[in-house]
Amino acid sequence: LEDELDWLNRQVLEDFFADQADRVVSRFPKGRKQTPGDLLPEEERRLLEALLQPHVLAGIEAGFDFAAGQLGLAPDFNEADPRVLEILEGAAGRVVGIDEETRRILSVILSEGRSAGWSVQQYTEAIRNSSGFSQARAERIARTELGTADNRGAVERYRAAGIEQVQIIDGPACGWSSHDDADFANGSIRSLAEAQGNPLSHPN
């Protein structure tokens, strides 16, 4: 999974956000007031979802195979499994959130630029240098999406085998519901419902 994470982060998402920033800038016709929706149309969400899907599937498969191995079972991952499709649906929902956050960042840039009377070149520099299209954001999304897919896949495979509780493996200082939660995750015993509800205690 670390190899998949590295590929998604360094070779896929970083390039996607760099190209997306270029597309956003190209949608700046002169003489017309822009909205975040003009600069980031619905097509961008579909592009990101299609880009992420095979990597999310790889994460789900890794989780299924890990759980099967822990149970002494042969790998039996199937892309058509309804449980897999449900996890993919959740990932698609998070893409909507990623898109909305990008629009929020663009809204702040547009507001600041109008107040300051920016030129198109100033808007271009602000967009390309913003957090919305940064390497750090690409890495955070890659870790969150693959980690969530991996853990959700493991939970579903354990559930299919009749397992009701799991022991959580996490960083020693990571809380359960958030990073700073005093209820530490690592080593704790949780129900599958709890594990499904908190596949990651915080976006990485």
Salt bridges, closest charged atoms under 4 A:
GLU4 OE2 - HIS55 ND1 2.55
ASP6 OD1 - ARG10 NE 2.82
ASP22 OD1 - ARG128 NH2 2.86
ASP38 OD2 - ARG32 NH1 3.86
GLU42 OE2 - ARG45 NE 2.41
GLU44 OE2 - ARG23 NE 2.75
GLU44 OE2 - ARG27 NH2 2.89
GLU49 OE1 - ARG45 NH1 2.76
ASP76 OD1 - ARG157 NE 3.03
ASP81 OD2 - ARG83 NH2 2.42
ASP99 OD2 - ARG103 NH1 3.29
GLU101 OE2 - ARG104 NH2 2.87
GLU139 OE2 - ARG143 NE 3.56
GLU145 OE1 - ARG94 NE 3.04
GLU156 OE2 - ARG152 NH2 3.36
GLU156 OE2 - ARG159 NH1 2.92
ASP183 OD1 - ARG190 NH2 2.89
